[in-house]
Amino acid sequence: MRIPLKSAAELGAMRESGRMTAEVLECVSEAVRPGVTTGELDALTRRVIAGMGAKPSFLGYRGYPAAICISINDEVIHGIPGPRVVRPGDVVSLDVGVYYKGFHGDSAVTVMVGVTDPEVVRLVEAARRALAAAVAAVRPGVRLSDVSHTVEQVVGAAGCSVVRDFVGHGVGRHLHEDPQIPNHGAPGCGPVLKPGMTLAIEPMVNLGRPEVAVLDDKWTVVTRDGKPSAHFEHTVAVLEEGAEVLTLAQRISKL
């Protein structure tokens, strides 16, 4: 395994693509409301990215047909936008990447649309906390599995489960680079984190069991037990002093 280490100039470029990714995600998140279709949200994503002079990382990637992944309720990841209408009570996960000046940013957030079910709120907050805890664990000298273990501990303490069949990943000149970043595992294993590594950390958290299945469209991943799922992701750089989240919009003040 060869994990790319980014130079100061490359990190500067990734800050640009990361900021753009965050701003696109924020814009689309604000458009999520009852009555909007996932296809309309995809069209918005394309317009915003084009207006930045950038390109969607996902569009055409391994044949993926949209600029954003939109996964609702029991859909975990890779939901394809289309005619589906967002309804009150839905849990909507948005995952987007932006390619700019040779580098990718990658980020995801889960939006609750008029959700009142406390179990669903518990799920989404567990996933959000797991990402924040994972980012806080990133610093030079720690093992990659320490980050993975942190996610699993936070999620387990909330009574939820982590998806094991899909993982986070390195990101940079390519959308997916080494290393793979599971959301579970024992601490103290795997590569040692070094300054210059850039990681897409993305807890995928289920309210029920961890098992998932891929639908006939070959993309959409759903929970096998039909219970809802939540997904959060940030692109994170390992620096000498710790972690820097690259996918924060300028007016976002927290993870």
C-alpha positions as CSV (number, residue, x, y, z in Angstrom):
1,M,0.0,0.0,0.0
2,R,1.3,3.4,-1.0
3,I,-0.5,6.2,0.7
4,P,0.1,9.5,-1.2
5,L,1.5,12.4,0.9
6,K,0.4,15.8,-0.3
7,S,2.9,18.7,-0.6
8,A,2.0,22.2,0.8
9,A,1.0,23.3,-2.6
10,E,-1.2,20.2,-3.1
11,L,-2.9,20.8,0.2
12,G,-3.6,24.3,-0.8
13,A,-5.4,23.1,-3.9
14,M,-7.3,20.6,-1.8
15,R,-8.4,23.3,0.5
16,E,-10.0,25.0,-2.6
17,S,-11.8,21.8,-3.8
18,G,-12.8,21.0,-0.2
19,R,-14.3,24.4,0.4
20,M,-16.2,24.2,-2.8
21,T,-17.5,20.8,-1.9
22,A,-18.7,22.1,1.5
23,E,-20.5,25.1,-0.1
24,V,-22.2,22.9,-2.7
25,L,-23.3,20.5,0.1
26,E,-24.6,23.4,2.2
27,C,-26.6,24.8,-0.7
28,V,-28.2,21.5,-1.6
29,S,-28.9,20.7,2.1
30,E,-30.8,24.0,2.4
31,A,-32.9,23.0,-0.7
32,V,-34.1,19.7,0.9
33,R,-37.7,20.1,1.9
34,P,-41.0,18.2,1.4
35,G,-42.1,18.2,-2.2
36,V,-38.7,18.6,-3.9
37,T,-37.5,15.7,-6.0
38,T,-34.1,14.1,-5.8
39,G,-33.7,14.9,-9.5
40,E,-34.2,18.6,-8.8
41,L,-31.5,18.4,-6.1
42,D,-29.2,16.8,-8.6
43,A,-29.9,19.6,-11.2
44,L,-29.1,22.1,-8.5
45,T,-25.9,20.4,-7.7
46,R,-24.8,20.5,-11.3
47,R,-25.6,24.2,-11.6
48,V,-23.8,25.2,-8.5
49,I,-20.6,23.2,-9.3
50,A,-20.6,24.6,-12.9
51,G,-21.0,28.1,-11.5
52,M,-17.8,27.6,-9.5
53,G,-15.9,26.6,-12.6
54,A,-15.4,23.1,-11.3
55,K,-16.6,19.6,-12.2
56,P,-18.7,17.0,-10.3
57,S,-16.5,14.2,-9.1
58,F,-19.2,11.6,-9.2
59,L,-20.8,12.2,-12.6
60,G,-19.6,9.4,-14.9
61,Y,-17.4,7.8,-12.2
62,R,-17.5,4.1,-12.9
63,G,-20.7,4.9,-14.8
64,Y,-22.5,6.7,-12.0
65,P,-25.2,8.8,-13.8
66,A,-25.6,11.8,-11.4
67,A,-23.6,14.6,-9.8
68,I,-24.7,13.7,-6.2
69,C,-25.7,10.6,-4.3
70,I,-29.1,11.0,-2.5
71,S,-30.1,8.2,-0.2
72,I,-33.4,8.3,1.7
73,N,-34.4,6.4,4.9
74,D,-33.3,2.8,4.5
75,E,-30.9,3.7,1.6
76,V,-27.4,3.9,3.0
77,I,-25.3,5.3,0.2
78,H,-25.2,5.7,-3.6
79,G,-28.8,6.5,-4.1
80,I,-29.4,7.7,-7.7
81,P,-31.4,10.9,-8.0
82,G,-34.6,10.9,-10.0
83,P,-38.4,11.4,-9.7
84,R,-38.6,10.5,-6.0
85,V,-40.3,13.2,-3.9
86,V,-38.9,14.1,-0.5
87,R,-41.6,13.7,2.2
88,P,-42.0,14.8,5.8
89,G,-40.3,12.4,8.1
90,D,-37.6,11.4,5.6
91,V,-33.9,11.1,6.4
92,V,-32.0,12.3,3.4
93,S,-28.3,11.6,3.0
94,L,-26.4,13.8,0.5
95,D,-22.9,12.8,-0.7
96,V,-21.1,15.0,-3.1
97,G,-17.6,15.5,-4.6
98,V,-16.1,18.4,-6.4
99,Y,-13.1,18.2,-8.8
100,Y,-11.1,21.5,-9.1
101,K,-7.5,22.1,-10.3
102,G,-6.6,18.5,-10.3
103,F,-8.0,17.5,-6.8
104,H,-11.2,16.1,-5.4
105,G,-13.1,17.1,-2.3
106,D,-15.6,14.6,-0.8
107,S,-18.2,15.2,1.9
108,A,-21.6,14.0,3.0
109,V,-24.3,15.0,5.4
110,T,-27.7,13.6,6.6
111,V,-30.7,16.0,6.7
112,M,-33.8,15.3,8.7
113,V,-37.0,16.5,7.1
114,G,-39.5,17.2,9.8
115,V,-38.4,14.1,11.7
116,T,-40.1,13.6,15.1
117,D,-39.2,10.0,15.8
118,P,-36.6,10.1,18.6
119,E,-35.0,6.9,17.4
120,V,-34.2,8.5,14.1
121,V,-32.9,11.6,15.8
122,R,-30.7,9.3,17.9
123,L,-29.4,7.6,14.8
124,V,-28.5,10.8,13.0
125,E,-26.8,12.4,16.0
126,A,-24.8,9.2,16.6
127,A,-23.4,9.4,13.1
128,R,-22.7,13.1,13.4
129,R,-20.8,12.5,16.7
130,A,-18.9,9.6,15.3
131,L,-17.5,11.7,12.5
132,A,-16.5,14.5,14.9
133,A,-14.8,12.0,17.3
134,A,-13.0,10.4,14.4
135,V,-11.7,13.7,13.1
136,A,-10.5,14.5,16.7
137,A,-8.6,11.2,16.7
138,V,-6.6,12.1,13.6
139,R,-3.0,13.2,14.3
140,P,0.5,12.1,13.2
141,G,1.7,8.9,14.9
142,V,-1.7,7.3,15.5
143,R,-2.7,4.1,13.7
144,L,-5.4,4.3,11.2
145,S,-7.5,1.7,13.0
146,D,-7.5,4.0,16.0
147,V,-9.8,6.3,13.9
148,S,-11.9,3.3,12.8
149,H,-12.2,2.1,16.4
150,T,-13.3,5.5,17.6
151,V,-16.2,5.5,15.1
152,E,-17.4,2.0,16.2
153,Q,-17.2,3.0,19.9
154,V,-19.3,6.1,19.5
155,V,-21.9,4.4,17.3
156,G,-22.1,1.3,19.6
157,A,-22.6,3.5,22.7
158,A,-25.6,5.0,21.0
159,G,-27.2,1.6,20.3
160,C,-26.6,1.7,16.6
161,S,-24.4,-0.2,14.2
162,V,-21.7,0.6,11.6
163,V,-21.9,-0.6,8.0
164,R,-19.0,-3.0,7.4
165,D,-19.3,-3.6,3.7
166,F,-18.3,-0.1,2.7
167,V,-15.5,2.1,4.0
168,G,-13.9,5.5,3.8
169,H,-10.8,6.1,1.7
170,G,-7.9,8.3,0.9
171,V,-8.7,11.2,-1.5
172,G,-6.7,13.7,-3.6
173,R,-5.8,13.5,-7.3
174,H,-8.1,10.5,-7.4
175,L,-11.5,10.2,-5.8
176,H,-10.5,7.0,-4.2
177,E,-6.9,6.5,-3.0
178,D,-5.2,4.4,-0.4
179,P,-5.9,3.8,2.4
180,Q,-9.3,2.2,3.0
181,I,-10.8,3.4,6.2
182,P,-13.2,1.0,7.9
183,N,-15.6,2.2,10.5
184,H,-14.9,-0.6,12.9
185,G,-12.0,-2.7,14.2
186,A,-9.5,-3.0,17.0
187,P,-7.2,-0.1,17.8
188,G,-3.5,-0.1,17.2
189,C,-3.4,-1.6,13.7
190,G,-2.8,-0.5,10.2
191,P,-0.8,2.3,8.7
192,V,0.7,5.1,10.9
193,L,-0.8,8.5,10.0
194,K,1.7,11.0,8.6
195,P,1.5,14.7,7.7
196,G,0.3,15.1,4.2
197,M,-2.2,12.3,4.2
198,T,-5.7,13.3,3.1
199,L,-8.5,11.1,4.2
200,A,-12.3,10.9,3.5
201,I,-13.7,9.7,6.8
202,E,-17.3,8.7,6.5
203,P,-19.3,6.8,9.2
204,M,-22.2,5.0,7.7
205,V,-24.5,4.2,10.6
206,N,-27.6,2.0,10.7
207,L,-30.4,2.2,13.3
208,G,-30.8,-1.6,13.2
209,R,-28.3,-4.3,12.0
210,P,-25.2,-3.6,10.0
211,E,-26.0,-5.8,7.0
212,V,-26.7,-4.1,3.7
213,A,-27.6,-5.1,0.1
214,V,-27.2,-3.5,-3.3
215,L,-30.3,-3.0,-5.4
216,D,-30.8,-4.0,-9.0
217,D,-29.6,-0.6,-10.2
218,K,-26.1,-1.8,-9.1
219,W,-25.6,1.4,-7.1
220,T,-28.1,2.0,-4.3
221,V,-27.2,0.3,-1.0
222,V,-30.0,-0.4,1.5
223,T,-30.2,-1.8,5.0
224,R,-31.3,-5.5,4.9
225,D,-33.7,-5.0,7.8
226,G,-35.3,-1.9,6.3
227,K,-34.4,0.4,9.1
228,P,-33.0,3.9,8.4
229,S,-29.4,4.8,8.0
230,A,-27.3,8.0,8.3
231,H,-24.1,9.1,6.6
232,F,-21.6,11.9,7.4
233,E,-18.3,12.5,5.7
234,H,-15.4,15.0,5.7
235,T,-12.2,15.3,3.8
236,V,-9.5,15.6,6.4
237,A,-5.8,16.5,6.1
238,V,-3.2,15.1,8.5
239,L,-0.9,18.0,9.6
240,E,1.9,18.2,12.0
241,E,-0.4,19.7,14.6
242,G,-3.3,17.4,14.0
243,A,-6.3,17.2,11.7
244,E,-7.6,20.0,9.4
245,V,-11.1,19.5,8.0
246,L,-10.9,20.6,4.3
247,T,-14.7,20.3,3.6
248,L,-15.9,23.1,5.8
249,A,-17.8,26.0,4.2
250,Q,-16.7,29.4,5.4
251,R,-20.0,30.0,7.3
252,I,-20.0,26.5,8.9
253,S,-18.6,26.7,12.4
254,K,-18.9,23.1,13.5
255,L,-18.4,19.6,12.2
